[in-house]
Amino acid sequence: MEWDSPIDSGVVPNDGSSFDVIVVGGGPGGASAAAFMAMEGARVLLLEKAVWPRDKTCGDAVGGKSLKHVQQLGIKGVIEETPHFRVDGIIFGAPNGKEVCISLPEEEVESREAGYSLPRKQFDTLLFRNANEKVLEAGGAVIQDFTVKEVHIENDAVTGVSGVYQKQEYHFKAPLTIGAGGYTCPVAKAVTKHHGEPMIDKDHYCGAYREYWTGVEGCGDWKGAIEIHFIDGVIPGYFWIFPVGNGIVNVGIGMVISEMNKQKVKLRALQEWVIKEDKKFSKRFKNAKMVEKSGKGWQLPFGSPRKKAPSFQPRRAAMAGAICVGDAASLVDPFTGEGIGNALLSAKLASEIFDHQKHSEGFPSELAVEFQNKLWEELSAELTNSYKLQRLVKKKWLMNFFIGKAVKKEELQRALTDMIASKEAQGQFHSKWWMVKTLLF
């Protein structure tokens, strides 16, 4: 597939047109929500502010949870036929420089969360192409280069959106509007503002910075390990090295925004320090070269539980007439920074709760409550546990001790992999006795 070829989205609908569902944002969450809704027979309007293909700043890992949902969308085989880096292991590095590498057998790709690594431009384009086809086939419409300017609320319910396409204003209506516009999603802003609740909590938002490099020592071309390093000077954040295929490596750094503000950290400068000055990594990057203009920063809205949430955890993500999914609902894993899987999961849940025939007169507030409760019921255990792990990382001595033990103990090696690769297996970390027994005996 030619990743740089344009996607034909067909005819732009007339101003004032009505649909069953409006989806704002064509990334993984929005494209999946639009496709799932269209597969159920709904007339969908998919609005995307970019023109495809487009890049998306990310770590580029696509785990087992994501693959499960793209299989439901019918494009898992297509993704696997395109170039991608096969993850067969995870390397964890401690602040003292010790490393443990846990291999991931071929047969565990589906059941565990570390699967592939490929550029988001490639992955997202496949999802958007699929959504574009399914939406148009079901009688809906897709508009690229559309900027949403206003989310309309009448009688405490979202009724549609207004925006601009090619300098012309449009207004569209639907009983349900799905917000999938990332961490600055206008639908999420409207939902939280209408209820007088905060959208951004700097204790639960992460700043991240990414570059692409070639020639990084120790990285395979098409198969190998992804790396997560807890470096002295970077903690409580971490430094990652994720190959994406053909010798290209996604190199990045992330830290919770409140911690960045405390330490007055600039992530780009911090990453440059790691690459140029750190004793271990300066050797690996000695003959490497950064891909020109690939350095980009962005924010990740974590799904970690809030101590004083005004209503729903992790924050309000729905109301009458509206549902937010993915980053717009603040669902990024607070330990790994992975958000695609939860974006697709929330999109699927939205399609199961909304019935375009039953709810043709409007998506009721009681179903918005049901969506939020089901979403947290589905994700609360893993997001709460990941938040505990994120806070654990702040203690350098504990990370040194833990990884030092893992070098010698197979049970701890499996546990470290489970931090990333198997949400279902993370339950053992809730047990203090398991931790004490495994570390000390």
C-alpha positions in Angstrom: 0.0 0.0 0.0 1.2 3.5 -0.8 1.1 5.3 2.5 1.4 8.7 1.0 -1.5 8.3 -1.4 -4.6 10.3 -0.6 -7.8 8.7 0.6 -11.0 9.6 -1.4 -13.8 10.4 1.0 -16.4 11.1 -1.6 -19.0 13.9 -1.6 -19.3 16.4 1.2 -22.8 16.4 2.7 -25.0 19.5 2.6 -25.0 22.0 5.4 -27.7 21.0 7.9 -27.6 17.3 7.1 -28.6 14.8 9.9 -27.0 11.5 10.7 -27.3 8.7 13.2 -23.9 9.3 14.6 -21.3 12.1 14.3 -17.7 11.0 15.1 -15.2 13.8 15.7 -11.7 12.6 15.0 -10.4 9.9 12.7 -7.6 8.3 14.8 -7.8 4.8 16.1 -10.7 5.5 18.5 -12.7 7.5 16.0 -12.1 5.4 13.0 -13.0 2.2 15.0 -16.1 3.8 16.5 -17.2 4.9 13.0 -16.5 1.5 11.5 -18.3 -0.4 14.3 -21.3 1.9 14.1 -21.5 1.5 10.3 -21.2 -2.2 10.6 -24.4 -2.1 12.7 -26.1 -0.2 9.9 -25.9 3.4 11.3 -25.4 6.4 9.0 -22.2 7.9 10.3 -20.6 11.2 9.7 -16.8 11.0 10.3 -15.1 14.3 10.7 -11.3 14.5 10.6 -9.2 17.8 10.9 -6.2 16.3 9.1 -5.8 15.1 5.5 -4.8 11.5 5.3 -2.3 9.9 5.5 -1.1 11.9 8.5 1.6 11.2 11.2 0.7 10.8 14.8 3.2 11.3 17.6 3.3 8.1 19.7 5.5 5.2 20.9 4.2 3.2 17.9 3.6 -0.1 19.8 0.5 -2.0 18.9 -0.4 -4.6 21.5 -2.6 -7.7 21.8 -5.7 -5.7 23.0 -5.5 -3.6 19.8 -5.0 -6.6 17.6 -8.2 -8.2 19.0 -10.3 -5.3 18.0 -8.7 -4.8 14.5 -9.6 -8.4 13.9 -13.2 -7.6 14.7 -13.0 -4.8 12.2 -11.7 -7.2 9.6 -8.2 -5.7 8.9 -5.9 -7.6 11.2 -4.6 -9.6 8.2 -4.0 -6.5 6.2 -1.9 -5.0 9.0 0.1 -8.2 9.2 0.8 -8.2 5.5 2.3 -4.7 5.7 5.8 -4.0 7.0 6.0 -4.1 10.8 8.5 -4.9 13.6 7.7 -8.1 15.4 8.2 -7.7 19.2 9.8 -10.9 20.7 11.0 -9.5 23.9 11.0 -6.6 26.4 14.2 -5.1 28.0 13.8 -3.3 31.3 16.7 -1.1 32.5 17.2 0.0 36.1 18.7 3.4 37.2 21.9 1.6 38.2 22.4 0.4 34.6 21.4 -3.3 35.1 19.1 -4.8 32.5 16.8 -7.7 32.3 15.5 -9.0 29.0 12.4 -11.2 28.9 11.7 -13.0 25.7 8.1 -13.3 24.4 7.5 -16.5 22.5 5.8 -16.4 19.1 2.6 -18.1 20.4 2.1 -15.4 23.1 1.6 -12.5 20.7 -2.2 -12.7 20.8 -2.6 -13.4 24.5 -0.1 -10.9 25.7 0.0 -7.1 25.1 3.3 -6.8 23.3 2.8 -7.6 19.7 3.9 -5.3 16.9 5.6 -2.0 16.5 4.9 0.1 13.4 4.6 3.8 12.6 1.3 5.3 13.5 1.1 6.9 10.0 0.9 3.3 8.7 -1.4 1.8 11.4 -3.8 4.8 11.5 -4.1 5.0 7.8 -5.2 1.4 7.6 -7.9 2.0 10.2 -9.0 5.2 8.6 -9.2 3.6 5.1 -11.3 0.8 6.6 -13.6 3.2 8.4 -13.9 5.4 5.2 -15.0 2.3 3.2 -17.5 1.0 5.8 -19.0 4.4 6.5 -19.6 5.2 2.8 -21.0 1.7 2.1 -23.5 2.2 4.9 -24.7 5.5 3.4 -22.7 7.8 5.7 -20.1 10.5 4.9 -16.5 11.3 5.7 -14.9 14.8 5.6 -11.2 15.4 5.9 -9.7 18.8 6.6 -12.8 19.7 8.8 -12.3 21.8 11.9 -15.0 21.5 14.6 -15.7 25.0 16.0 -18.7 24.4 18.3 -20.4 21.5 20.0 -24.1 22.3 20.3 -26.0 21.5 23.5 -29.7 21.9 23.8 -31.8 20.9 26.9 -28.7 19.3 28.5 -28.0 17.1 25.5 -25.4 17.4 22.7 -27.3 17.7 19.4 -24.5 18.1 16.8 -21.5 20.2 15.8 -20.6 23.1 13.6 -17.3 23.6 11.9 -15.4 24.8 8.8 -14.4 23.0 5.6 -12.6 24.9 2.9 -13.6 28.2 4.5 -17.3 27.3 4.5 -19.3 26.8 7.6 -21.3 23.6 8.2 -23.7 22.5 10.8 -24.6 18.8 11.3 -27.0 17.0 13.6 -27.2 13.5 15.2 -28.7 11.9 18.3 -25.2 10.8 19.2 -21.9 12.6 18.8 -18.7 10.7 19.6 -15.6 12.6 20.8 -12.4 11.0 19.5 -10.3 14.1 19.0 -7.4 13.3 21.3 -6.3 15.2 24.4 -7.7 18.5 23.0 -11.0 17.0 21.8 -13.8 19.7 21.5 -16.5 17.2 22.5 -14.6 16.3 25.7 -14.2 20.0 26.4 -17.9 20.6 25.9 -18.9 17.6 28.1 -16.7 18.5 31.0 -17.4 22.3 30.8 -21.2 21.7 30.7 -21.0 19.8 34.0 -18.5 22.2 35.6 -15.8 19.6 35.9 -12.1 19.8 35.0 -10.8 18.2 31.8 -7.1 18.5 32.6 -5.4 17.3 35.8 -1.6 17.7 35.6 -1.1 14.9 38.1 -2.7 12.6 35.5 -1.4 14.1 32.3 2.0 13.1 30.8 4.3 15.0 28.6 6.1 13.0 25.9 8.7 13.6 23.2 9.6 11.4 20.3 12.2 11.2 17.6 13.0 8.6 14.9 16.6 7.4 14.5 18.5 5.1 12.3 21.7 3.3 13.1 21.0 2.7 16.8 23.3 0.0 18.1 21.6 -3.2 19.3 18.3 -2.8 17.4 17.1 -5.4 14.9 15.5 -4.5 11.6 12.3 -6.5 11.7 12.3 -8.5 14.9 13.6 -8.0 18.4 12.9 -6.4 21.7 11.4 -3.1 22.7 13.2 -1.3 25.5 12.1 0.7 28.6 14.8 2.3 30.7 14.4 3.9 34.1 17.4 6.2 34.1 18.9 8.2 36.9 18.1 11.7 35.9 15.0 10.8 34.0 13.0 9.2 36.8 10.0 9.5 37.6 9.8 9.3 33.8 11.3 6.8 31.5 13.3 6.5 28.2 12.2 4.1 25.5 13.6 2.6 22.4 11.0 0.9 20.1 12.2 -0.3 16.7 9.5 0.0 14.0 11.1 -1.8 11.1 13.7 -1.3 8.4 16.3 -0.1 10.8 14.2 2.9 12.0 13.8 3.3 15.8 11.2 5.3 17.7 13.1 6.9 20.6 11.3 8.9 23.2 10.9 10.1 26.8 7.9 10.8 29.0 7.1 12.2 32.4 4.0 13.3 34.3 3.4 17.0 33.7 3.2 17.9 37.4 6.6 16.3 37.9 8.0 18.1 34.9 6.8 21.4 36.3 8.4 20.6 39.7 11.7 19.8 38.2 11.4 22.4 35.4 12.2 19.7 32.8 12.2 20.2 29.1 11.8 16.7 27.5 13.6 17.5 24.3 16.7 18.7 26.2 16.5 15.7 28.6 16.4 13.3 25.7 19.4 15.0 24.1 21.2 14.6 27.4 20.5 10.9 27.5 21.6 10.3 23.9 24.7 12.4 24.1 25.9 12.2 27.7 24.6 9.1 29.4 27.5 6.6 29.7 25.6 3.6 28.2 23.4 5.3 25.6 25.9 7.7 24.2 27.8 4.6 23.0 24.7 3.1 21.3 23.9 6.4 19.5 27.5 7.2 18.6 27.0 6.3 14.9 23.2 6.9 14.8 21.4 9.6 13.0 18.1 11.3 13.8 15.5 11.4 11.0 15.2 15.1 10.0 12.2 16.9 11.5 10.9 13.8 13.4 11.1 15.3 16.8 7.6 16.0 18.2 6.0 16.5 21.6 2.5 15.7 22.8 0.5 15.0 25.8 -1.1 11.7 27.2 -4.2 11.9 29.3 -3.8 9.1 31.8 -6.6 6.9 33.0 -5.3 6.7 36.5 -8.0 7.0 39.2 -8.6 10.5 40.7 -8.8 10.9 44.5 -11.6 13.5 44.3 -13.3 12.8 41.0 -16.4 15.0 40.9 -18.5 12.3 39.3 -17.0 9.5 37.2 -13.6 7.8 37.0 -11.2 8.7 35.5 -13.2 11.7 34.5 -16.6 12.4 32.9 -16.6 11.0 29.4 -20.3 11.1 28.4 -23.6 12.9 28.7 -26.9 12.9 26.9 -26.1 12.9 23.2 -22.4 12.4 23.6 -19.7 9.8 24.3 -15.9 10.3 24.4 -13.5 7.5 23.6 -9.7 7.0 23.7 -7.6 9.9 24.7 -10.7 12.2 24.7 -11.9 10.0 27.6 -8.5 10.1 29.4 -7.8 6.3 29.0 -4.0 6.1 28.5 -2.3 3.5 30.6 -0.5 5.4 33.4 2.5 3.0 33.5 3.1 2.0 29.9 1.7 5.1 28.1 -0.2 2.8 25.7 -3.5 4.2 24.6 -4.5 2.5 21.3 -6.0 -0.6 22.9 -8.2 1.3 25.3 -9.3 3.7 22.5 -10.5 0.7 20.4 -12.1 -1.0 23.5 -14.1 2.2 24.3 -15.1 2.6 20.7 -16.5 -1.0 20.7 -18.3 -0.4 24.0 -19.9 2.8 22.5 -21.2 0.9 19.5 -22.7 -1.7 21.8 -24.5 0.8 24.0 -25.9 3.0 21.2 -28.7 1.6 19.0 -29.4 3.9 16.0 -33.0 2.7 15.7 -34.0 2.8 19.4 -32.2 6.1 20.0 -33.1 8.0 16.8 -34.7 10.7 19.0 -31.6 11.1 21.2 -29.1 9.2 23.2 -30.4 9.4 26.8 -28.4 10.5 29.9 -29.1 7.2 31.7 -27.2 5.4 28.9 -24.4 7.9 29.2 -24.1 6.9 32.8 -24.2 3.2 31.9 -21.4 3.8 29.4 -19.2 5.4 32.0 -19.9 2.8 34.6 -19.2 -0.1 32.2 -16.0 1.6 30.9 -14.6 1.9 34.4 -15.8 -1.6 35.4 -13.8 -2.9 32.3 -10.7 -0.9 32.9 -10.5 0.1 36.6 -8.4 -2.9 37.7 -5.6 -2.5 35.1 -5.6 1.3 35.2 -5.5 1.4 39.0 -2.7 -1.2 39.1 -0.7 0.6 36.4 -1.0 3.8 38.5 0.5 2.0 41.5 3.3 0.8 39.2 3.9 4.3 37.9 4.3 5.6 41.5 6.6 2.7 42.3 9.0 3.8 39.6 9.7 7.0 41.5 11.7 5.0 44.1 15.1 4.4 42.4 16.4 2.1 45.0 13.3 -0.1 44.7 13.6 -0.3 40.9 17.3 -1.2 41.2 16.5 -3.9 43.8 13.5 -5.2 41.8 15.3 -5.5 38.4 18.5 -6.8 40.2 16.4 -9.6 41.6 14.7 -10.2 38.2 18.0 -10.9 36.6 18.2 -14.0 38.8 14.6 -15.0 39.3 12.4 -16.2 36.4 9.2 -15.5 38.3 10.1 -11.8 38.5 11.0 -11.8 34.9 7.6 -13.0 34.0 6.1 -10.4 36.4 8.0 -7.6 34.7 6.7 -8.7 31.3 3.2 -8.8 32.8 3.5 -5.1 33.7 3.5 -4.4 29.9 2.2 -7.6 28.2 -0.7 -9.1 30.2 -3.2 -6.9 31.9 -5.0 -10.0 33.2 -1.9 -11.2 35.0 -1.2 -8.0 36.7 -3.4 -9.0 39.7 -0.4 -10.5 41.5 1.0 -7.0 42.1 -2.0 -6.2 44.3 -0.7 -8.8 46.7 1.9 -7.5 49.2 2.6 -11.0 50.3 3.4 -12.1 46.7 5.8 -9.2 46.4 7.5 -10.0 49.8 7.7 -13.7 49.1 9.1 -13.3 45.5 11.6 -10.6 46.4 13.0 -12.0 49.6 12.7 -15.8 49.4 
